[in-house]
Amino acid sequence: MNHSLFTCDRSTHIRIVAVALVACIVLVVASIHAFIRDTSGPNATAAIKPAKPTVHSTRDAPAIR
């Protein structure tokens, strides 16, 4: 295998394209598989309602007004 893309032959370019194509296919299949959800269960139509807004602070010092 050649170590430079400028001097490599046709088979090296084909290998690079094939590896990139396989990687893209694996990524797409994994993304589709991760996105599929079960819509047949009783919780399929349940909606999560937002709670009232809250203020979070990590300061322990008293507020100066």
N, CA, C and O atoms as a CHARMM CRD file, in Angstrom:
* protein
*
  260
    1    1 MET  N      0.84600  -1.17400   0.00000 PROA 1      0.00000
    2    1 MET  CA     0.00000   0.00000   0.00000 PROA 1      0.00000
    3    1 MET  C      0.89100   1.23600   0.00000 PROA 1      0.00000
    4    1 MET  O      1.92200   1.28000   0.67000 PROA 1      0.00000
    5    2 ASN  N      0.47500   2.22200  -0.75500 PROA 2      0.00000
    6    2 ASN  CA     1.23700   3.46700  -0.84300 PROA 2      0.00000
    7    2 ASN  C      0.88900   4.38400   0.32700 PROA 2      0.00000
    8    2 ASN  O     -0.22700   4.35200   0.84400 PROA 2      0.00000
    9    3 HSD  N      1.84300   5.18600   0.72700 PROA 3      0.00000
   10    3 HSD  CA     1.65300   6.05500   1.88600 PROA 3      0.00000
   11    3 HSD  C      1.32800   7.48800   1.51000 PROA 3      0.00000
   12    3 HSD  O      1.18500   8.33100   2.39600 PROA 3      0.00000
   13    4 SER  N      1.20800   7.78600   0.24600 PROA 4      0.00000
   14    4 SER  CA     0.87600   9.13000  -0.19900 PROA 4      0.00000
   15    4 SER  C     -0.31200   9.05300  -1.14900 PROA 4      0.00000
   16    4 SER  O     -0.35700   8.18300  -2.01900 PROA 4      0.00000
   17    5 LEU  N     -1.25500   9.94000  -0.99100 PROA 5      0.00000
   18    5 LEU  CA    -2.40900   9.94200  -1.88600 PROA 5      0.00000
   19    5 LEU  C     -2.06000  10.45400  -3.27800 PROA 5      0.00000
   20    5 LEU  O     -2.78400  10.18100  -4.23500 PROA 5      0.00000
   21    6 PHE  N     -0.96600  11.19000  -3.40100 PROA 6      0.00000
   22    6 PHE  CA    -0.58400  11.72500  -4.70600 PROA 6      0.00000
   23    6 PHE  C      0.08600  10.68000  -5.58400 PROA 6      0.00000
   24    6 PHE  O     -0.01000  10.74500  -6.81000 PROA 6      0.00000
   25    7 THR  N      0.76000   9.72400  -4.97400 PROA 7      0.00000
   26    7 THR  CA     1.48800   8.73200  -5.77300 PROA 7      0.00000
   27    7 THR  C      0.85100   7.34500  -5.72500 PROA 7      0.00000
   28    7 THR  O      1.42700   6.39500  -6.25500 PROA 7      0.00000
   29    8 CYS  N     -0.30800   7.20400  -5.11100 PROA 8      0.00000
   30    8 CYS  CA    -0.89500   5.87000  -4.99600 PROA 8      0.00000
   31    8 CYS  C     -1.60300   5.47800  -6.29500 PROA 8      0.00000
   32    8 CYS  O     -1.94800   6.32300  -7.12000 PROA 8      0.00000
   33    9 ASP  N     -1.80200   4.18800  -6.44100 PROA 9      0.00000
   34    9 ASP  CA    -2.41900   3.68300  -7.65900 PROA 9      0.00000
   35    9 ASP  C     -3.94000   3.60800  -7.50400 PROA 9      0.00000
   36    9 ASP  O     -4.49800   3.99200  -6.47600 PROA 9      0.00000
   37   10 ARG  N     -4.58700   3.10800  -8.54400 PROA 10     0.00000
   38   10 ARG  CA    -6.04000   3.08100  -8.59000 PROA 10     0.00000
   39   10 ARG  C     -6.64600   2.19200  -7.49900 PROA 10     0.00000
   40   10 ARG  O     -7.67700   2.54400  -6.92600 PROA 10     0.00000
   41   11 SER  N     -6.03800   1.07400  -7.20900 PROA 11     0.00000
   42   11 SER  CA    -6.59700   0.16100  -6.20800 PROA 11     0.00000
   43   11 SER  C     -6.58800   0.77700  -4.80900 PROA 11     0.00000
   44   11 SER  O     -7.47700   0.49300  -4.00600 PROA 11     0.00000
   45   12 THR  N     -5.61700   1.59600  -4.51600 PROA 12     0.00000
   46   12 THR  CA    -5.57100   2.26500  -3.21600 PROA 12     0.00000
   47   12 THR  C     -6.71900   3.26300  -3.09300 PROA 12     0.00000
   48   12 THR  O     -7.35700   3.36000  -2.04500 PROA 12     0.00000
   49   13 HSD  N     -6.97500   3.99500  -4.16000 PROA 13     0.00000
   50   13 HSD  CA    -8.09300   4.93200  -4.15400 PROA 13     0.00000
   51   13 HSD  C     -9.42500   4.18700  -3.99100 PROA 13     0.00000
   52   13 HSD  O    -10.30900   4.64500  -3.26700 PROA 13     0.00000
   53   14 ILE  N     -9.56300   3.06800  -4.64900 PROA 14     0.00000
   54   14 ILE  CA   -10.79700   2.28300  -4.53800 PROA 14     0.00000
   55   14 ILE  C    -10.96800   1.76900  -3.11000 PROA 14     0.00000
   56   14 ILE  O    -12.08100   1.76900  -2.58400 PROA 14     0.00000
   57   15 ARG  N     -9.88200   1.33100  -2.48100 PROA 15     0.00000
   58   15 ARG  CA    -9.96200   0.87900  -1.08900 PROA 15     0.00000
   59   15 ARG  C    -10.39900   2.00400  -0.15600 PROA 15     0.00000
   60   15 ARG  O    -11.21200   1.79100   0.74300 PROA 15     0.00000
   61   16 ILE  N     -9.86200   3.18800  -0.36900 PROA 16     0.00000
   62   16 ILE  CA   -10.21200   4.33300   0.47500 PROA 16     0.00000
   63   16 ILE  C    -11.68500   4.67000   0.31900 PROA 16     0.00000
   64   16 ILE  O    -12.37000   4.91400   1.31200 PROA 16     0.00000
   65   17 VAL  N    -12.17700   4.68800  -0.89900 PROA 17     0.00000
   66   17 VAL  CA   -13.58700   4.98200  -1.15400 PROA 17     0.00000
   67   17 VAL  C    -14.47400   3.88900  -0.55700 PROA 17     0.00000
   68   17 VAL  O    -15.52200   4.18700   0.01500 PROA 17     0.00000
   69   18 ALA  N    -14.06600   2.63700  -0.68600 PROA 18     0.00000
   70   18 ALA  CA   -14.85700   1.52500  -0.15000 PROA 18     0.00000
   71   18 ALA  C    -14.94300   1.59800   1.37900 PROA 18     0.00000
   72   18 ALA  O    -16.01300   1.37700   1.94600 PROA 18     0.00000
   73   19 VAL  N    -13.84700   1.89900   2.03700 PROA 19     0.00000
   74   19 VAL  CA   -13.85500   2.01100   3.50200 PROA 19     0.00000
   75   19 VAL  C    -14.73800   3.17200   3.95000 PROA 19     0.00000
   76   19 VAL  O    -15.47200   3.04800   4.93000 PROA 19     0.00000
   77   20 ALA  N    -14.67400   4.29200   3.24500 PROA 20     0.00000
   78   20 ALA  CA   -15.51800   5.43600   3.58400 PROA 20     0.00000
   79   20 ALA  C    -16.98900   5.11200   3.36300 PROA 20     0.00000
   80   20 ALA  O    -17.83700   5.51200   4.16100 PROA 20     0.00000
   81   21 LEU  N    -17.29900   4.39400   2.29000 PROA 21     0.00000
   82   21 LEU  CA   -18.68000   4.01700   2.01100 PROA 21     0.00000
   83   21 LEU  C    -19.22800   3.07300   3.08200 PROA 21     0.00000
   84   21 LEU  O    -20.36300   3.23400   3.53100 PROA 21     0.00000
   85   22 VAL  N    -18.43700   2.10500   3.48600 PROA 22     0.00000
   86   22 VAL  CA   -18.85900   1.17300   4.53600 PROA 22     0.00000
   87   22 VAL  C    -19.07000   1.91600   5.85000 PROA 22     0.00000
   88   22 VAL  O    -20.03200   1.64000   6.56700 PROA 22     0.00000
   89   23 ALA  N    -18.18900   2.84800   6.17400 PROA 23     0.00000
   90   23 ALA  CA   -18.33700   3.62200   7.40800 PROA 23     0.00000
   91   23 ALA  C    -19.61300   4.46200   7.38400 PROA 23     0.00000
   92   23 ALA  O    -20.29800   4.56800   8.40100 PROA 23     0.00000
   93   24 CYS  N    -19.93900   5.05400   6.24800 PROA 24     0.00000
   94   24 CYS  CA   -21.16500   5.84100   6.13200 PROA 24     0.00000
   95   24 CYS  C    -22.39500   4.95600   6.27700 PROA 24     0.00000
   96   24 CYS  O    -23.35900   5.33500   6.94400 PROA 24     0.00000
   97   25 ILE  N    -22.36800   3.78400   5.65900 PROA 25     0.00000
   98   25 ILE  CA   -23.50800   2.87300   5.75800 PROA 25     0.00000
   99   25 ILE  C    -23.70600   2.41800   7.20000 PROA 25     0.00000
  100   25 ILE  O    -24.83800   2.35600   7.67900 PROA 25     0.00000
  101   26 VAL  N    -22.62600   2.10300   7.89000 PROA 26     0.00000
  102   26 VAL  CA   -22.72700   1.69300   9.29500 PROA 26     0.00000
  103   26 VAL  C    -23.29700   2.82800  10.13800 PROA 26     0.00000
  104   26 VAL  O    -24.12900   2.58200  11.01100 PROA 26     0.00000
  105   27 LEU  N    -22.87500   4.04300   9.89900 PROA 27     0.00000
  106   27 LEU  CA   -23.37200   5.19000  10.64700 PROA 27     0.00000
  107   27 LEU  C    -24.86400   5.40900  10.40600 PROA 27     0.00000
  108   27 LEU  O    -25.61200   5.66700  11.35000 PROA 27     0.00000
  109   28 VAL  N    -25.29800   5.31000   9.16000 PROA 28     0.00000
  110   28 VAL  CA   -26.71100   5.51400   8.84400 PROA 28     0.00000
  111   28 VAL  C    -27.56500   4.41300   9.45500 PROA 28     0.00000
  112   28 VAL  O    -28.62300   4.69400  10.01800 PROA 28     0.00000
  113   29 VAL  N    -27.12200   3.16600   9.35300 PROA 29     0.00000
  114   29 VAL  CA   -27.88800   2.05600   9.92100 PROA 29     0.00000
  115   29 VAL  C    -27.96700   2.18900  11.44100 PROA 29     0.00000
  116   29 VAL  O    -29.02700   1.95500  12.02100 PROA 29     0.00000
  117   30 ALA  N    -26.88300   2.55400  12.08500 PROA 30     0.00000
  118   30 ALA  CA   -26.89600   2.73400  13.53500 PROA 30     0.00000
  119   30 ALA  C    -27.80900   3.89200  13.93400 PROA 30     0.00000
  120   30 ALA  O    -28.49800   3.80800  14.95100 PROA 30     0.00000
  121   31 SER  N    -27.82500   4.96100  13.15700 PROA 31     0.00000
  122   31 SER  CA   -28.69000   6.10200  13.45800 PROA 31     0.00000
  123   31 SER  C    -30.15700   5.73600  13.30800 PROA 31     0.00000
  124   31 SER  O    -30.98000   6.10400  14.14500 PROA 31     0.00000
  125   32 ILE  N    -30.48600   5.01500  12.24700 PROA 32     0.00000
  126   32 ILE  CA   -31.87200   4.59700  12.03800 PROA 32     0.00000
  127   32 ILE  C    -32.30000   3.62900  13.13200 PROA 32     0.00000
  128   32 ILE  O    -33.41800   3.72100  13.63900 PROA 32     0.00000
  129   33 HSD  N    -31.44000   2.72100  13.49200 PROA 33     0.00000
  130   33 HSD  CA   -31.77200   1.74800  14.53800 PROA 33     0.00000
  131   33 HSD  C    -31.96600   2.43500  15.88300 PROA 33     0.00000
  132   33 HSD  O    -32.83000   2.02300  16.65700 PROA 33     0.00000
  133   34 ALA  N    -31.19800   3.45400  16.17900 PROA 34     0.00000
  134   34 ALA  CA   -31.31900   4.16500  17.44800 PROA 34     0.00000
  135   34 ALA  C    -32.57300   5.03200  17.48300 PROA 34     0.00000
  136   34 ALA  O    -33.07200   5.33700  18.56700 PROA 34     0.00000
  137   35 PHE  N    -33.09200   5.43500  16.33200 PROA 35     0.00000
  138   35 PHE  CA   -34.22700   6.34100  16.27200 PROA 35     0.00000
  139   35 PHE  C    -35.56100   5.61200  16.34200 PROA 35     0.00000
  140   35 PHE  O    -36.56100   6.22100  16.72300 PROA 35     0.00000
  141   36 ILE  N    -35.61200   4.35000  15.99500 PROA 36     0.00000
  142   36 ILE  CA   -36.86800   3.60500  15.96800 PROA 36     0.00000
  143   36 ILE  C    -37.40500   3.45800  17.39200 PROA 36     0.00000
  144   36 ILE  O    -36.68500   3.06000  18.30800 PROA 36     0.00000
  145   37 ARG  N    -38.68100   3.78900  17.55400 PROA 37     0.00000
  146   37 ARG  CA   -39.31600   3.69800  18.86000 PROA 37     0.00000
  147   37 ARG  C    -40.50600   2.75200  18.78500 PROA 37     0.00000
  148   37 ARG  O    -41.10800   2.57600  17.72500 PROA 37     0.00000
  149   38 ASP  N    -40.83200   2.16000  19.89600 PROA 38     0.00000
  150   38 ASP  CA   -41.97700   1.26700  19.97700 PROA 38     0.00000
  151   38 ASP  C    -43.23200   2.11000  20.18500 PROA 38     0.00000
  152   38 ASP  O    -43.35400   2.78800  21.20500 PROA 38     0.00000
  153   39 THR  N    -44.16800   2.07700  19.23300 PROA 39     0.00000
  154   39 THR  CA   -45.38500   2.87700  19.33400 PROA 39     0.00000
  155   39 THR  C    -46.59700   2.03000  19.68900 PROA 39     0.00000
  156   39 THR  O    -47.72700   2.51400  19.61800 PROA 39     0.00000
  157   40 SER  N    -46.38600   0.78600  20.06500 PROA 40     0.00000
  158   40 SER  CA   -47.52100  -0.08400  20.35500 PROA 40     0.00000
  159   40 SER  C    -47.86600  -0.13100  21.84200 PROA 40     0.00000
  160   40 SER  O    -48.92000  -0.65700  22.20100 PROA 40     0.00000
  161   41 GLY  N    -47.03500   0.38900  22.69500 PROA 41     0.00000
  162   41 GLY  CA   -47.25100   0.30800  24.13100 PROA 41     0.00000
  163   41 GLY  C    -48.22300   1.35500  24.63700 PROA 41     0.00000
  164   41 GLY  O    -48.61400   2.24900  23.88700 PROA 41     0.00000
  165   42 PRO  N    -48.62500   1.25700  25.91200 PROA 42     0.00000
  166   42 PRO  CA   -49.58000   2.22300  26.47800 PROA 42     0.00000
  167   42 PRO  C    -48.97600   3.61100  26.67400 PROA 42     0.00000
  168   42 PRO  O    -49.71900   4.59000  26.75600 PROA 42     0.00000
  169   43 ASN  N    -47.67600   3.72200  26.74900 PROA 43     0.00000
  170   43 ASN  CA   -47.03200   5.01800  26.96200 PROA 43     0.00000
  171   43 ASN  C    -46.65700   5.70100  25.65800 PROA 43     0.00000
  172   43 ASN  O    -45.94800   6.70600  25.67500 PROA 43     0.00000
  173   44 ALA  N    -47.10900   5.18700  24.54600 PROA 44     0.00000
  174   44 ALA  CA   -46.72100   5.75100  23.25800 PROA 44     0.00000
  175   44 ALA  C    -47.32300   7.13200  23.04700 PROA 44     0.00000
  176   44 ALA  O    -46.72600   7.96000  22.36000 PROA 44     0.00000
  177   45 THR  N    -48.49400   7.40100  23.62100 PROA 45     0.00000
  178   45 THR  CA   -49.14500   8.68600  23.41400 PROA 45     0.00000
  179   45 THR  C    -48.99300   9.61200  24.61000 PROA 45     0.00000
  180   45 THR  O    -49.52500  10.72200  24.58300 PROA 45     0.00000
  181   46 ALA  N    -48.29600   9.20600  25.64700 PROA 46     0.00000
  182   46 ALA  CA   -48.13200  10.03100  26.84000 PROA 46     0.00000
  183   46 ALA  C    -47.24100  11.22200  26.53700 PROA 46     0.00000
  184   46 ALA  O    -46.21000  11.09100  25.87700 PROA 46     0.00000
  185   47 ALA  N    -47.64300  12.36600  27.01700 PROA 47     0.00000
  186   47 ALA  CA   -46.86300  13.58200  26.81700 PROA 47     0.00000
  187   47 ALA  C    -46.32600  14.04800  28.15900 PROA 47     0.00000
  188   47 ALA  O    -46.99400  13.92300  29.18500 PROA 47     0.00000
  189   48 ILE  N    -45.13000  14.57800  28.14200 PROA 48     0.00000
  190   48 ILE  CA   -44.52300  15.11400  29.35900 PROA 48     0.00000
  191   48 ILE  C    -44.77700  16.61400  29.37900 PROA 48     0.00000
  192   48 ILE  O    -44.33700  17.34200  28.48900 PROA 48     0.00000
  193   49 LYS  N    -45.48800  17.06600  30.39900 PROA 49     0.00000
  194   49 LYS  CA   -45.79900  18.48600  30.50200 PROA 49     0.00000
  195   49 LYS  C    -44.69100  19.18200  31.28900 PROA 49     0.00000
  196   49 LYS  O    -44.20100  18.64100  32.28000 PROA 49     0.00000
  197   50 PRO  N    -44.30400  20.35600  30.86200 PROA 50     0.00000
  198   50 PRO  CA   -43.24500  21.06900  31.58000 PROA 50     0.00000
  199   50 PRO  C    -43.73700  21.58300  32.93000 PROA 50     0.00000
  200   50 PRO  O    -44.90000  21.95400  33.08700 PROA 50     0.00000
  201   51 ALA  N    -42.83500  21.59500  33.88600 PROA 51     0.00000
  202   51 ALA  CA   -43.15900  22.10700  35.21700 PROA 51     0.00000
  203   51 ALA  C    -43.03600  23.62400  35.21600 PROA 51     0.00000
  204   51 ALA  O    -42.64300  24.23600  34.22300 PROA 51     0.00000
  205   52 LYS  N    -43.38200  24.21200  36.35500 PROA 52     0.00000
  206   52 LYS  CA   -43.23800  25.66300  36.47300 PROA 52     0.00000
  207   52 LYS  C    -41.76000  26.02000  36.45400 PROA 52     0.00000
  208   52 LYS  O    -40.93100  25.23000  36.90700 PROA 52     0.00000
  209   53 PRO  N    -41.41600  27.19300  35.93900 PROA 53     0.00000
  210   53 PRO  CA   -40.01300  27.58700  35.89300 PROA 53     0.00000
  211   53 PRO  C    -39.41400  27.72800  37.28500 PROA 53     0.00000
  212   53 PRO  O    -40.07300  28.21200  38.20500 PROA 53     0.00000
  213   54 THR  N    -38.18500  27.31100  37.43600 PROA 54     0.00000
  214   54 THR  CA   -37.48800  27.42300  38.70700 PROA 54     0.00000
  215   54 THR  C    -36.14500  28.09900  38.48800 PROA 54     0.00000
  216   54 THR  O    -35.61500  28.12000  37.37700 PROA 54     0.00000
  217   55 VAL  N    -35.61000  28.64600  39.55900 PROA 55     0.00000
  218   55 VAL  CA   -34.31000  29.29400  39.50200 PROA 55     0.00000
  219   55 VAL  C    -33.33200  28.46400  40.31400 PROA 55     0.00000
  220   55 VAL  O    -33.57700  28.17500  41.48500 PROA 55     0.00000
  221   56 HSD  N    -32.23800  28.08700  39.69800 PROA 56     0.00000
  222   56 HSD  CA   -31.21300  27.31500  40.39600 PROA 56     0.00000
  223   56 HSD  C    -29.96500  28.18000  40.55900 PROA 56     0.00000
  224   56 HSD  O    -29.55900  28.89900  39.64600 PROA 56     0.00000
  225   57 SER  N    -29.37800  28.08900  41.73400 PROA 57     0.00000
  226   57 SER  CA   -28.19100  28.86800  42.00900 PROA 57     0.00000
  227   57 SER  C    -27.21400  28.01400  42.78900 PROA 57     0.00000
  228   57 SER  O    -27.62400  27.20300  43.62000 PROA 57     0.00000
  229   58 THR  N    -25.91900  28.18600  42.53100 PROA 58     0.00000
  230   58 THR  CA   -24.89800  27.45900  43.26900 PROA 58     0.00000
  231   58 THR  C    -24.19400  28.35900  44.26700 PROA 58     0.00000
  232   58 THR  O    -23.25000  27.93700  44.93500 PROA 58     0.00000
  233   59 ARG  N    -24.64500  29.57600  44.36700 PROA 59     0.00000
  234   59 ARG  CA   -24.01000  30.51700  45.29700 PROA 59     0.00000
  235   59 ARG  C    -24.56900  30.37000  46.68300 PROA 59     0.00000
  236   59 ARG  O    -25.78400  30.27400  46.85600 PROA 59     0.00000
  237   60 ASP  N    -23.70500  30.35000  47.67800 PROA 60     0.00000
  238   60 ASP  CA   -24.15100  30.27600  49.05500 PROA 60     0.00000
  239   60 ASP  C    -24.16500  31.65900  49.73300 PROA 60     0.00000
  240   60 ASP  O    -24.65700  31.79800  50.85300 PROA 60     0.00000
  241   61 ALA  N    -23.63200  32.66200  49.05800 PROA 61     0.00000
  242   61 ALA  CA   -23.56500  33.99700  49.64300 PROA 61     0.00000
  243   61 ALA  C    -24.93800  34.65600  49.57900 PROA 61     0.00000
  244   61 ALA  O    -25.72700  34.36400  48.68000 PROA 61     0.00000
  245   62 PRO  N    -25.22700  35.54800  50.53400 PROA 62     0.00000
  246   62 PRO  CA   -26.52200  36.24900  50.49000 PROA 62     0.00000
  247   62 PRO  C    -26.57300  37.21300  49.29400 PROA 62     0.00000
  248   62 PRO  O    -25.55300  37.73300  48.84400 PROA 62     0.00000
  249   63 ALA  N    -27.75800  37.42100  48.81700 PROA 63     0.00000
  250   63 ALA  CA   -27.93600  38.33100  47.67300 PROA 63     0.00000
  251   63 ALA  C    -27.80400  39.76600  48.13100 PROA 63     0.00000
  252   63 ALA  O    -28.35000  40.14000  49.16900 PROA 63     0.00000
  253   64 ILE  N    -27.08200  40.58000  47.36700 PROA 64     0.00000
  254   64 ILE  CA   -26.90800  41.99500  47.68100 PROA 64     0.00000
  255   64 ILE  C    -27.80500  42.77800  46.72600 PROA 64     0.00000
  256   64 ILE  O    -27.69500  42.67200  45.50400 PROA 64     0.00000
  257   65 ARG  N    -28.69800  43.56700  47.32700 PROA 65     0.00000
  258   65 ARG  CA   -29.62900  44.31200  46.46900 PROA 65     0.00000
  259   65 ARG  C    -29.48900  45.77800  46.68300 PROA 65     0.00000
  260   65 ARG  O    -30.19100  46.56500  46.04900 PROA 65     0.00000
